[in-house]
Amino acid sequence: MLHKPVKTEAWARQWAKVALKGCLILLCWAEVSAEGWKAGFSRTLITPQKPIWMSGYASRDHAAEATRTELWAKAMA
């Protein structure tokens, strides 16, 4: 016995097709008009060099002792 799709599944599939076609149209349009666009990416290390107090932790009675991972700020413009 085969499983018949429920109406909501058919609706979702149809909506996904429409959304995919819309995205493809937008990508094609963006490719044509991208000649005047410029984009840039950057990142910088913002990990504090000295120990600092961690706000929001009332039970802490000392500054941070070590760095577990580096803290980066990233931007796209």
N, C-alpha and C positions, 0 to 999 in steps of 0.2 A: 504494500500500500504506500503510495507516494504522499509526501507531505505537501499540501496546498498552501501557498503563501497567504498570509493574512493580509488584509487590505492595508494595514499600517506598514507592513514590509514593502509592499508595492509602492506606496506613497513615498517612503523613505528612499527607495531605489530611484524613483523618478526624480525626486528632489536632488539627489546626489548627481544625477546626470546633468540636470540643468545647472547646478553649481559648478561642475567641472567644465562645462561648455563656457560658462561665464568667465571663469578663471583663465581659460585658454584665450578667449577673446581679449581680455585685459592684458595678458602677457604679450600677445601679438601687437596690440596697440602701444604698449609701453616700449617694445623693441623699436618701433618706428619713431616714436617721439623721444627716445632716450639720448639723442645727439646733443642736446643742450644741458643734460644733467651731469652733475659732478657729485661724487660721494667720497667720504673719507672715514677712516676708522682709526682709533687711537686707544691706547691703554697706558696707565701709569701706576706705579706701585705706591700705595698710600698706607702701608703698614707703619705704625708708629715706631720710631727708633728707640724711644725710651719707654720704660714701664708706665702705664697709665691706669687710673682707676676705672673700673667697669661700672657704669651707672645702671641702676635698676636691680642690683644685687645687694640688698640691705645686709645680708649676713656676712659679706666679705669685709675683712678688716685690713686688707693689704692690696697693693697694686698688682697688676698682672705680672707673672714671673717669667713667662716664655711665650714664644710665638709658635703655634701649632701649624698654621698655614699662612701664606702671604695674602694680603688684602689688596685687590686690584680695583681700580675704577676704569670702566670701559665706556666709550662713547662712539656713536655713529652720527655723522652729520651729512 
